[in-house]
Every structure is written in C-alpha cells, then in structure tokens.
C-alpha cells in the first residue's frame, strides 16, 4: 500500500512539474529582448506633472505657461489631463483648445477622470521618451580613461553639470 501511494504521489509530482514547466513562457522562448542599437540603452519614459491647486486665474495662468514651457517646440510629447470635477474639466478643455491651436495633434492629448479622491482638481502630465538620468561617480583620471560610450556620465565643467556622450 505504501509503494502504491508513493508511486502515485511521485507520478503526480512529475506530471505537474512538467505541466508547469511547459506553461512557462521561458521554456519555449528563452530569447531575451535586447536593444538592437546602442542609442536605445539610455532611453526612458519621462513624465512631468503639473497641478492646478485652485481655480484662481493666477494659478491657471501659471499652469498654462508651465505646460507651454515644457512642451517647447517638441510636438511629439503626450499630454494627459486628469480632472476631478466639472470646473477642472472646463479648464482642461480650454488648455486643450489652446494647445491644438498651437499645432499639437489632438490625438496626443488624452483626458482621464480621476477615480479616487484627488488632492488637486486638475493634473497635467507631459510624457516623452528621453535620456535616463545617471549618477556619475567619476572623480579620478583613471575613471575617465575607462569611459564607456554606452554609459553616459555627468561631469562638472565650468560649475555646470553637462551630459557627455
């Protein structure tokens, strides 16, 4: 009886182990997705967030100028409006109309309603794909001699931090 229970248990164990291994995606495809060019290593998705803290004209004006300054001439950035109530949605529609008049594609502007209770009535998120921020620990000449082009490093030059490539 013990041999029967042991053989059934081992059979179930080996069958379930093979079934789990076959369901694993790595057992069929062990190829790792890697960037094909060195330019893709240092890219990341960067989101800048701006808020409308109240409904005064001054904060609305400041929000508009912050959004315009962040957009600059780059029309490939995505803009997300997250609003809390009807007043905030009206302000977001005004900002959207102004941006569309400036030449931003309306397909790049996304509206969302805040599901949870938000602290601020309107959030504006501007997303882009940009260079990753790096922490540089190059302090000696030996470190500079082993500089790698794939890992950018910030250096101090004329009391300003510049990104070197």
C-alpha positions as CSV (number, residue, x, y, z in Angstrom):
1,X,0.0,0.0,0.0
2,X,2.9,2.4,0.8
3,X,4.5,1.6,-2.5
4,X,1.2,2.4,-4.3
5,X,0.8,5.7,-2.5
6,X,4.4,6.6,-3.0
7,X,4.3,5.8,-6.8
8,X,1.0,7.8,-7.2
9,X,2.5,10.8,-5.3
10,X,5.7,10.7,-7.4
11,X,3.7,10.3,-10.6
12,X,1.6,13.3,-9.8
13,X,4.6,15.3,-8.8
14,X,6.5,14.7,-12.1
15,X,3.4,15.2,-14.2
16,X,2.6,18.5,-12.5
17,X,6.2,19.6,-12.7
18,X,6.3,19.0,-16.5
19,X,3.0,20.7,-16.9
20,X,4.1,23.8,-15.0
21,X,7.4,23.9,-17.0
22,X,5.6,23.7,-20.3
23,X,3.3,26.6,-19.4
24,X,6.2,28.8,-18.5
25,X,6.9,31.2,-21.4
26,X,10.7,30.9,-20.9
27,X,10.7,27.1,-21.6
28,X,9.6,27.8,-25.2
29,X,11.2,31.1,-25.8
30,X,14.5,31.8,-24.0
31,X,15.5,34.7,-26.2
32,X,15.9,37.9,-24.3
33,X,14.6,41.1,-25.9
34,X,17.6,43.3,-26.2
35,X,18.1,46.7,-27.8
36,X,19.4,46.5,-31.3
37,X,21.3,49.8,-31.2
38,X,23.3,51.5,-28.6
39,X,21.1,54.6,-28.7
40,X,18.3,52.6,-27.1
41,X,20.2,51.7,-23.9
42,X,19.9,55.1,-22.3
43,X,16.2,55.9,-23.1
44,X,13.4,56.1,-20.6
45,X,9.8,57.3,-20.3
46,X,9.9,60.6,-18.5
47,X,6.7,62.2,-17.1
48,X,6.5,65.8,-15.8
49,X,3.4,66.6,-13.7
50,X,1.8,70.0,-13.2
51,X,-1.2,70.7,-11.0
52,X,-3.9,73.3,-10.7
53,X,-4.1,73.8,-7.0
54,X,-7.2,76.1,-7.0
55,X,-9.4,77.8,-9.6
56,X,-7.9,81.3,-9.5
57,X,-6.8,83.0,-12.7
58,X,-3.2,83.3,-11.4
59,X,-2.7,79.5,-10.9
60,X,-4.5,78.8,-14.2
61,X,-2.1,81.2,-15.9
62,X,1.0,79.7,-14.2
63,X,-0.2,76.2,-15.2
64,X,-0.6,77.2,-18.8
65,X,2.8,78.7,-19.0
66,X,4.4,75.7,-17.3
67,X,2.8,73.4,-19.8
68,X,3.8,75.6,-22.8
69,X,7.4,75.9,-21.5
70,X,7.6,72.1,-21.0
71,X,6.2,71.4,-24.5
72,X,8.5,73.8,-26.3
73,X,8.8,73.0,-30.0
74,X,8.6,69.3,-29.5
75,X,5.2,68.2,-30.8
76,X,5.8,64.5,-30.2
77,X,5.1,64.7,-26.5
78,X,1.9,63.2,-25.0
79,X,-0.3,65.2,-22.7
80,X,-2.7,63.7,-20.2
81,X,-5.3,65.7,-18.4
82,X,-6.6,64.1,-15.2
83,X,-9.5,66.1,-13.8
84,X,-11.6,65.8,-10.7
85,X,-14.8,67.8,-11.3
86,X,-16.7,69.8,-13.9
87,X,-14.8,73.1,-13.2
88,X,-11.5,71.4,-13.7
89,X,-12.7,69.7,-16.9
90,X,-13.7,73.1,-18.3
91,X,-10.2,74.4,-17.6
92,X,-8.7,71.3,-19.2
93,X,-10.8,71.8,-22.3
94,X,-9.6,75.4,-22.5
95,X,-6.0,74.3,-22.2
96,X,-6.5,71.6,-24.8
97,X,-8.1,74.0,-27.3
98,X,-5.2,76.4,-26.9
99,X,-2.6,73.6,-27.5
100,X,-4.5,72.4,-30.6
101,X,-4.4,76.0,-31.9
102,X,-0.6,76.0,-31.3
103,X,-0.2,72.9,-33.5
104,X,-0.3,70.0,-31.1
105,X,-2.0,67.0,-32.5
106,X,-5.3,66.3,-30.7
107,X,-4.6,62.6,-30.8
108,X,-1.7,63.2,-28.4
109,X,-4.0,64.8,-25.8
110,X,-5.7,62.3,-23.5
111,X,-8.5,63.1,-21.0
112,X,-9.0,61.0,-17.9
113,X,-11.3,61.3,-15.0
114,X,-9.9,60.9,-11.5
115,X,-11.4,57.8,-9.9
116,X,-10.0,58.3,-6.4
117,X,-10.4,61.4,-4.3
118,X,-7.6,63.6,-5.6
119,X,-5.8,66.3,-3.7
120,X,-5.8,68.8,-6.6
121,X,-8.6,69.3,-9.1
122,X,-6.5,69.1,-12.3
123,X,-3.3,67.3,-13.1
124,X,-1.5,67.8,-16.4
125,X,1.1,65.1,-17.3
126,X,3.5,65.7,-20.1
127,X,5.2,62.5,-21.2
128,X,8.2,62.0,-23.5
129,X,10.9,59.5,-24.3
130,X,14.2,60.9,-23.2
131,X,17.7,60.2,-21.8
132,X,17.9,58.5,-18.5
133,X,19.3,60.4,-15.5
134,X,22.6,58.9,-14.5
135,X,24.5,59.1,-11.3
136,X,28.2,59.7,-12.1
137,X,31.0,58.7,-9.7
138,X,33.9,59.7,-12.0
139,X,36.3,61.5,-9.7
140,X,39.8,60.4,-10.9
141,X,41.6,60.3,-14.2
142,X,41.6,56.5,-14.1
143,X,37.9,56.5,-14.1
144,X,37.8,58.8,-17.2
145,X,40.2,56.5,-19.0
146,X,37.7,53.7,-18.8
147,X,34.8,55.8,-20.0
148,X,32.2,53.7,-21.9
149,X,30.1,55.3,-24.6
150,X,27.1,53.2,-23.7
151,X,27.0,54.5,-20.2
152,X,26.8,58.3,-20.2
153,X,28.3,60.2,-17.3
154,X,27.7,63.7,-16.0
155,X,30.8,65.7,-15.4
156,X,31.4,69.0,-13.8
157,X,32.6,71.6,-16.3
158,X,32.6,75.3,-15.5
159,X,30.5,74.7,-12.5
160,X,27.7,73.3,-14.6
161,X,26.6,69.7,-14.9
162,X,26.6,68.6,-18.6
163,X,25.7,65.3,-20.0
164,X,28.5,63.8,-22.0
165,X,28.2,61.4,-24.9
